Amino acid sequence: MSLLFDRRLGHRPRAAGERRPREPLPRFAIAVGAVLLVLAFANRTARAVTLDDPHVGGIGFSGPTTGDLAAVYWNPAALGLMHGWNVTLAGTATMASTTVSRAPIDATTGRPGPGANFPDARAVDRSQPFTWPPGPGTFAGFSVDAGGDRLTLAFATYMPFVDRSTYEATPGQALATRYHRISADLRNLALVAAIAVRFAGDFRWGFAPGVLLSTGRLSFTESTCAASGSCGQAEDPAADAQLDLGSGLGILSSSAAVTLATGFYFRRRAWEFGLSYSSRPLGTIGGQVVIAGEQSQITRAPRDVTATTPATVTCDNGRSDGRGCLFSDITYKLPQMLAGSVAWHPRPGLEVAAIARILSFPADDVIDIRLTGTTSAATGVPEHIVLYRGYGTVWDTRLRVASWVTERVRLGAGLRVESSALPAEAVSPAAVDGRKVEPTAMILVRPTRHIGLAAGYGFTYMLPVTASSSVFDPTAAKACADTGGDLSGSPCLLRREGLARGTAAGTYHRFAHTFSLSVTAQF
């Protein structure tokens, strides 16, 4: 939040027209340089976070009515509550655990039933924010009031959407989640400029155009049984082909899309109101992002699942690792967001805020993959593969209480409740979601007049989801092949929708610990 003296915080308000004297520009330049050095020399490893980052800017006091740099994401109109130069660097670290207990299947049909059993598959993913290029959990930005209390300009970079998970196989056994996901690292880095303008009184409007840079990697298994027709059982590991698709993770490997956000802020006496809207990626069909998979390969089937070095398809360029002759085009959809907040200040220094976000995905949410090159034909892998996700609309509601306990210390606590984006029968290892509860705690300390340090912790618990039945039909791929790909039949329609895959029936568990730390300098 803003470090300024503010009537809402119980501190001395400024006189009309009074402005804090600005520090010399070199001090601001030194602060910006320090931020860049930290990012450049930080550790470069990072692992999983959820699809949507619910704490852009860190676990703290941010929201649609809060005047801090995270308002670039939450509500650009609230940027007008800040004055002078402001620089913020925030980092969020996460340790998440996902467990998939897949239901037994009938070895002949592949549908749920007595027969083949599977060991639990688990993904324990850890992320830390200090990566280059900026990775999951990193937030950096600066702002300046270019026209006193009338006009504020800002710029920030952060990663609002990340889909990362890696399932670990039991030695000597095929991974139970392989037909949906082995691993994924899909990143979307936002570079956003923003402007906030004050109109009459405390009514403010904000606008934030941005560029979304998308990169990623995706690994899963495709059965070749439909093409060969020679499999003796529904799921035959010896007939699987593993696909490892993706681009590099650097900025130069990314594909760009445009986003727009706008918002309003209004204050009347002890009440504040904020409302904002963020678009899907613009200039693409259905709000899709695109990953140009120049670093792709297919591991040839059949193979021994216990082998440490599986056979790979040799390209016609002579490379034995199978790289250089296969290109993948990966597209998927992101949601639009509506966020609103009402904050009440019953007495100076005390705030009670209710915040709600609505994330809405387009219909027919899938990961669409197009393969080109000579490799796919040699393995029986189709050139067009669809992976179903099926995300819909998510409600994220929060209640937060915060108070200044001293002139320099602010404490807060909150509770976040989020609905599931999926019905139970649509949950899969590639889309693990359910109702979630997250208590949070945060603290802000101002050791000096110009520096603020904020820290937060949250524990996210997803209520266990049991899919007793599954929308996926493991018999549809072969049935579609038997009809010659006739789209008038339901098996081929299921394949086109990404539902002609191994069943995902079973029980899903997930929890996450999240820590954040941010530093704000004001001049």
C-alpha positions in Angstrom: 0.0 0.0 0.0 1.0 3.6 -0.3 3.5 4.9 2.2 2.0 8.4 2.2 0.4 10.1 5.2 -3.3 9.4 4.5 -6.5 10.2 6.4 -7.6 6.6 5.9 -4.6 5.3 7.8 -5.0 7.6 10.8 -2.0 9.8 10.1 -1.7 13.6 9.5 -3.4 14.6 6.3 -1.6 17.0 4.0 -2.9 20.5 3.5 -4.7 21.3 0.3 -2.3 21.4 -2.5 0.6 20.3 -0.3 3.0 17.8 -2.0 5.9 15.9 -0.6 9.2 17.3 -1.9 10.8 15.0 -4.3 14.1 13.5 -3.8 16.8 14.1 -6.4 16.4 11.8 -9.4 19.7 10.0 -8.9 18.4 8.3 -5.8 15.5 7.0 -7.8 17.9 5.8 -10.5 19.9 4.0 -7.9 16.8 2.2 -6.6 15.8 1.1 -10.1 19.3 -0.1 -10.8 19.3 -2.2 -7.6 16.0 -3.9 -8.7 17.5 -4.8 -12.1 20.7 -6.2 -10.5 18.7 -8.4 -8.1 16.7 -9.8 -11.1 19.8 -10.3 -13.2 21.9 -12.2 -10.7 19.2 -14.2 -8.8 19.0 -18.0 -8.9 17.5 -19.2 -12.2 15.5 -22.2 -11.0 11.8 -22.2 -10.5 8.9 -24.6 -10.2 5.2 -24.9 -10.0 2.5 -22.4 -9.3 -1.2 -22.6 -10.2 -2.8 -21.5 -13.5 -3.9 -18.1 -12.0 -1.8 -16.2 -9.6 -4.3 -15.0 -7.0 -1.7 -12.8 -5.3 -0.1 -10.5 -7.9 2.1 -8.2 -6.1 2.4 -10.5 -3.1 0.2 -11.6 -0.2 -0.6 -8.3 1.4 -2.9 -5.3 1.4 -3.4 -5.0 -2.3 -6.8 -4.8 -4.0 -9.1 -2.7 -6.2 -9.2 0.1 -3.6 -5.6 0.1 -2.6 -3.1 2.7 -3.7 0.0 0.6 -4.4 1.8 -0.5 -7.6 -0.1 -3.8 -7.7 -3.0 -1.7 -8.7 -1.7 -2.0 -12.3 -3.2 -5.5 -12.1 -6.0 -5.0 -9.5 -7.4 -1.6 -10.6 -5.4 1.0 -12.5 -7.6 3.8 -11.2 -6.2 3.2 -7.7 -2.7 4.2 -8.9 -3.9 7.8 -8.4 -3.7 7.4 -4.7 0.1 7.4 -4.8 2.3 10.5 -5.1 5.9 11.1 -6.0 8.1 8.4 -7.4 7.4 4.8 -6.2 9.4 1.7 -6.9 8.2 -1.8 -5.8 9.9 -5.2 -6.0 7.9 -8.2 -4.8 8.5 -11.9 -4.8 6.3 -14.8 -4.0 7.5 -18.3 -3.2 5.2 -21.4 -3.3 5.4 -25.0 -2.3 2.5 -26.9 -3.7 1.6 -30.6 -3.5 -0.8 -32.4 -5.9 -1.7 -36.1 -5.5 -3.7 -38.1 -8.1 -5.1 -41.4 -6.9 -6.4 -42.9 -10.2 -9.3 -45.3 -10.1 -8.7 -48.9 -11.4 -9.7 -49.6 -14.9 -11.0 -52.5 -16.9 -7.9 -53.7 -18.8 -10.0 -54.4 -21.9 -12.1 -51.3 -22.3 -10.0 -48.8 -20.3 -13.1 -47.6 -18.4 -13.3 -47.4 -14.6 -13.8 -50.8 -13.1 -12.0 -53.7 -11.5 -8.8 -54.8 -13.2 -5.6 -52.7 -13.6 -4.5 -50.7 -10.6 -2.3 -47.6 -10.5 0.1 -46.2 -7.9 -0.5 -42.7 -6.8 1.1 -40.0 -8.9 2.4 -36.9 -7.1 3.7 -33.6 -8.1 5.6 -31.6 -5.4 6.4 -28.2 -7.0 8.4 -25.4 -5.6 8.7 -21.9 -7.1 10.8 -18.9 -6.1 10.5 -15.6 -7.9 14.1 -14.5 -8.7 14.6 -15.8 -12.2 15.6 -14.2 -15.5 13.5 -13.6 -17.6 11.1 -12.7 -14.7 9.4 -15.9 -13.6 6.4 -16.9 -11.6 5.8 -14.8 -8.5 8.0 -11.9 -9.6 6.5 -8.4 -9.5 8.5 -5.2 -10.4 7.1 -1.7 -11.1 7.4 2.0 -10.7 5.1 5.0 -10.9 5.2 8.8 -10.8 2.6 11.5 -10.4 3.0 13.5 -13.6 0.3 16.0 -12.6 0.1 16.3 -8.9 -3.0 14.6 -7.6 -4.5 14.7 -11.1 -2.4 12.3 -13.2 -0.3 9.2 -12.4 1.8 7.1 -14.7 3.0 3.6 -14.0 4.7 0.5 -15.5 4.9 -3.0 -14.1 5.8 -6.5 -15.1 4.4 -9.7 -13.5 3.1 -13.2 -14.5 -0.6 -13.4 -14.0 -1.1 -16.9 -15.5 1.2 -19.8 -15.1 0.5 -23.5 -15.5 3.3 -25.6 -14.1 3.4 -29.2 -12.8 5.6 -32.3 -13.0 4.3 -35.7 -12.0 6.9 -38.2 -10.7 6.6 -41.8 -11.9 7.0 -44.8 -9.7 10.2 -46.6 -10.8 9.5 -49.5 -13.1 5.9 -48.5 -13.8 4.2 -46.3 -16.3 3.0 -43.0 -15.0 -0.7 -43.0 -14.3 -1.3 -39.4 -15.5 0.7 -39.8 -18.7 -2.2 -39.5 -21.2 -3.1 -36.1 -19.7 0.1 -34.7 -18.4 3.7 -35.7 -17.6 4.9 -32.1 -17.1 4.0 -28.6 -18.1 5.5 -25.1 -17.9 3.3 -22.6 -19.6 4.2 -19.0 -18.8 2.6 -15.7 -19.6 4.6 -12.6 -18.8 2.8 -9.3 -18.7 4.4 -5.9 -19.5 1.8 -3.3 -18.6 1.8 0.5 -18.7 -1.0 2.3 -16.8 -2.4 5.8 -16.4 -4.8 7.1 -13.6 -6.7 10.3 -13.9 -8.7 12.1 -11.1 -11.9 13.8 -12.2 -14.2 15.5 -9.7 -13.6 14.9 -6.1 -12.3 11.4 -5.4 -13.6 9.8 -8.6 -10.7 8.3 -10.6 -10.4 6.4 -13.8 -7.5 4.2 -14.9 -6.5 2.5 -18.1 -3.8 -0.1 -18.5 -2.7 -1.5 -22.0 -0.3 -4.4 -21.9 1.7 -6.9 -23.9 1.5 -10.6 -22.9 4.6 -12.7 -23.8 3.8 -16.5 -23.9 6.3 -19.3 -23.7 6.1 -22.9 -22.6 6.9 -26.6 -22.6 4.4 -29.5 -22.5 5.0 -33.2 -22.1 2.4 -36.0 -22.3 1.9 -39.4 -23.9 -0.2 -40.3 -27.0 -1.3 -43.8 -27.6 -0.6 -45.2 -31.0 -3.1 -48.1 -30.6 -5.7 -46.3 -32.8 -3.3 -46.1 -35.7 -1.8 -49.5 -35.4 -4.9 -51.4 -34.2 -2.6 -54.0 -32.7 -2.8 -53.3 -29.0 -3.8 -56.2 -26.8 -5.2 -54.0 -24.0 -6.8 -50.6 -23.5 -3.6 -48.9 -22.2 -0.4 -50.5 -23.6 2.7 -48.7 -22.4 4.7 -50.4 -25.1 2.6 -48.6 -27.7 2.9 -45.1 -26.2 4.7 -42.2 -27.9 5.8 -39.5 -25.6 5.6 -35.9 -26.9 7.9 -33.2 -25.5 6.8 -30.0 -27.1 7.6 -26.3 -26.6 9.5 -23.2 -27.1 12.4 -21.8 -25.1 11.5 -19.8 -22.0 13.4 -16.7 -23.0 11.8 -13.5 -24.1 13.1 -13.9 -27.6 11.2 -17.3 -27.8 7.9 -15.8 -26.8 4.8 -15.0 -28.8 3.1 -11.7 -28.1 -0.6 -10.7 -27.6 -2.2 -7.4 -26.5 -4.3 -7.0 -23.3 -6.4 -4.1 -22.0 -7.6 -3.2 -18.6 -9.7 -0.4 -17.2 -11.1 0.5 -13.8 -12.8 3.1 -11.6 -12.3 4.2 -8.0 -14.5 6.4 -5.8 -14.3 7.4 -2.1 -17.0 8.9 0.0 -16.3 9.6 3.6 -15.3 6.3 5.3 -16.2 4.1 2.2 -14.1 3.2 -0.8 -15.3 1.5 -4.0 -13.2 0.0 -6.8 -14.2 -1.9 -10.0 -12.0 -3.1 -12.8 -12.1 -5.2 -16.0 -9.2 -7.0 -17.7 -9.6 -8.5 -21.2 -8.5 -11.7 -22.7 -5.6 -11.6 -25.1 -6.7 -9.4 -28.1 -6.1 -10.0 -31.8 -6.5 -13.8 -31.5 -9.4 -16.1 -31.9 -11.2 -16.8 -28.7 -8.6 -15.1 -26.5 -5.9 -17.6 -27.3 -2.2 -17.5 -26.7 0.2 -19.2 -29.0 3.4 -21.1 -28.3 5.7 -21.7 -31.2 7.2 -25.1 -30.3 10.5 -25.1 -32.2 12.1 -27.3 -29.5 10.0 -30.5 -29.9 10.5 -34.2 -30.2 8.7 -37.5 -30.1 10.0 -40.5 -28.3 9.4 -43.5 -30.5 7.1 -46.3 -29.6 7.3 -49.2 -28.7 9.7 -48.9 -25.8 10.4 -50.6 -22.6 8.9 -48.5 -19.8 11.7 -49.6 -17.4 14.4 -48.5 -19.8 16.6 -45.6 -18.7 17.2 -44.4 -22.3 14.1 -44.8 -24.5 14.5 -44.9 -28.3 13.9 -41.6 -30.1 13.0 -40.9 -33.6 16.0 -39.9 -35.7 15.4 -36.9 -37.9 16.3 -36.7 -41.5 18.9 -34.2 -40.5 20.8 -37.0 -38.8 20.2 -35.9 -35.2 19.6 -38.9 -33.0 17.7 -36.9 -30.4 14.8 -36.3 -32.8 15.1 -32.5 -32.7 15.0 -30.3 -35.7 12.4 -32.0 -37.9 9.3 -31.5 -35.8 7.5 -28.2 -35.1 4.5 -27.8 -32.8 2.0 -25.0 -32.6 0.3 -24.9 -29.2 -2.6 -22.7 -28.4 -4.8 -22.4 -25.4 -7.2 -19.8 -23.8 -7.0 -17.4 -20.9 -9.8 -15.8 -19.0 -11.1 -12.3 -18.7 -11.4 -10.8 -15.2 -13.8 -8.6 -13.4 -12.7 -7.4 -9.9 -14.4 -5.3 -7.4 -13.9 -4.2 -3.8 -15.7 -2.3 -1.0 -13.5 -1.0 1.8 -14.8 0.5 5.1 -12.8 2.6 7.6 -14.8 2.5 10.8 -12.0 4.6 12.5 -8.7 6.0 11.4 -6.1 3.3 10.7 -8.6 0.4 10.6 -9.9 -1.1 7.3 -12.3 -3.8 6.5 -12.4 -4.8 2.9 -14.4 -7.2 0.8 -12.9 -8.2 -2.5 -14.4 -10.3 -5.3 -12.9 -11.5 -8.6 -14.6 -13.3 -11.5 -12.5 -15.2 -13.9 -14.3 -16.3 -17.1 -12.8 -18.7 -19.6 -14.2 -18.9 -23.2 -16.3 -21.9 -24.1 -14.6 -25.1 -25.3 -11.4 -24.6 -23.3 -8.8 -26.9 -24.7 -5.1 -27.0 -25.5 -4.9 -27.3 -29.3 -1.7 -28.8 -30.8 -0.7 -28.9 -34.5 2.3 -30.9 -35.5 4.2 -30.5 -38.7 7.3 -32.4 -39.8 8.4 -35.9 -40.8 8.6 -37.3 -37.3 4.9 -37.7 -36.3 4.0 -39.9 -39.3 6.7 -42.3 -38.3 5.2 -42.9 -34.9 1.5 -43.1 -35.6 0.9 -39.8 -33.7 -1.8 -37.7 -35.4 -0.9 -34.2 -36.7 -3.8 -32.6 -34.7 -4.1 -33.3 -31.0 -6.6 -31.7 -28.6 -6.1 -31.8 -24.8 -9.3 -31.0 -22.9 -9.2 -28.7 -19.9 -12.8 -27.3 -19.7 -12.3 -24.4 -17.4 -15.4 -22.3 -16.9 -16.1 -19.4 -14.5 -14.4 -19.0 -11.1 -15.6 -16.9 -8.2 -12.8 -15.7 -5.9 -14.1 -13.9 -2.8 -12.0 -12.4 0.1 -12.5 -10.7 3.4 -9.6 -8.7 4.9 -9.1 -6.7 8.1 -6.1 -4.5 8.5 -5.0 -2.0 11.1 -2.1 0.3 11.9 -1.0 -0.8 15.4 1.7 1.8 15.5 2.9 4.7 13.3 5.2 2.3 11.5 3.5 -1.2 11.7 0.4 -2.4 10.0 -1.1 -5.9 10.6 -3.7 -7.7 8.6 -5.5 -11.0 8.2 -7.8 -12.4 5.5 -9.7 -15.3 4.2 -10.0 -16.3 0.6 -12.7 -18.7 -0.7 -12.6 -19.8 -4.4 -15.1 -21.9 -6.4 -14.1 -24.7 -8.7 -13.7 -24.0 -12.4 -14.6 -27.6 -13.2 -17.3 -30.1 -12.3 -15.8 -33.2 -10.6 -16.2 -35.5 -13.7 -14.1 -33.1 -15.8 -11.1 -32.9 -13.4 -7.9 -34.5 -14.8 -4.2 -34.5 -14.1 -3.9 -31.6 -16.5 -6.7 -29.5 -14.8 -6.8 -30.2 -11.0 -9.3 -27.8 -9.5 -11.8 -27.8 -6.7 -13.2 -25.5 -4.1 -10.4 -23.8 -2.2 -10.0 -22.1 1.2 -7.0 -19.9 2.0 -6.4 -18.0 5.3 -3.8 -15.3 5.0 -1.7 -13.1 7.3 0.3 -10.0 6.4 2.5 -7.3 8.0 3.8 -4.0 6.7 6.7 -2.3 8.4 8.1 1.2 7.6 11.7 1.3 9.0 12.2 4.8 7.4 10.0 7.4 5.9 10.8 6.3 2.4 10.9 2.5 2.7 8.2 0.0 3.3 8.6 -3.8 3.8 5.6 -6.1 3.5 5.4 -9.8 4.1 2.6 -12.3 3.9 1.8 -16.0 4.2 -1.2 -18.0 2.9 -2.1 -21.7 3.2 -4.4 -22.9 0.3 -6.3 -26.1 0.8 -8.4 -27.6 -2.0 -11.2 -29.8 -0.8 -10.6 -33.3 -2.2 -12.3 -34.0 -5.5 -13.5 -37.5 -6.4 -14.4 -38.1 -10.0 -16.4 -41.4 -9.8 -17.1 -41.0 -13.5 -15.1 -39.2 -16.1 -15.9 -37.2 -19.3 -13.0 -38.9 -21.0 -13.8 -42.0 -23.2 -10.7 -44.2 -23.8 -12.5 -46.2 -26.5 -13.3 -43.2 -28.7 -9.9 -42.8 -30.4 -10.0 -46.3 -31.9 -13.7 -46.1 -32.7 -13.0 -42.9 -34.7 -10.1 -44.5 -36.5 -12.3 -47.5 -37.4 -14.8 -45.1 -39.1 -12.1 -43.4 -41.1 -12.4 -40.2 -39.1 -16.1 -39.6 -39.9 -17.0 -36.5 -37.9 -20.7 -37.3 -38.1 -20.2 -39.9 -35.4 -19.8 -39.2 -31.7 -16.3 -40.9 -31.3 -14.7 -38.5 -33.7 -16.5 -35.6 -32.1 -15.1 -36.6 -28.7 -11.6 -36.8 -30.2 -12.0 -33.3 -31.7 -13.0 -32.0 -28.2 -10.0 -33.7 -26.6 -12.1 -36.3 -24.7 -10.9 -39.4 -26.5 -8.2 -40.1 -23.9 -7.6 -42.4 -20.9 -10.2 -42.0 -18.2 -9.3 -39.5 -15.4 -11.6 -41.0 -12.7 -10.1 -41.0 -9.3 -9.4 -38.7 -6.3 -7.4 -35.5 -6.4 -5.8 -33.7 -3.5 -3.9 -30.4 -3.5 -2.5 -27.9 -1.0 0.0 -25.1 -1.2 2.1 -22.9 1.1 2.7 -19.4 -0.2 5.1 -16.8 1.2 5.7 -13.3 -0.2 8.0 -10.3 0.5 7.9 -6.9 -1.1 10.0 -3.7 -0.8 8.6 -0.3 -1.7 10.7 2.8 -2.0 9.0 6.2 -2.3 10.7 9.5 -3.2 
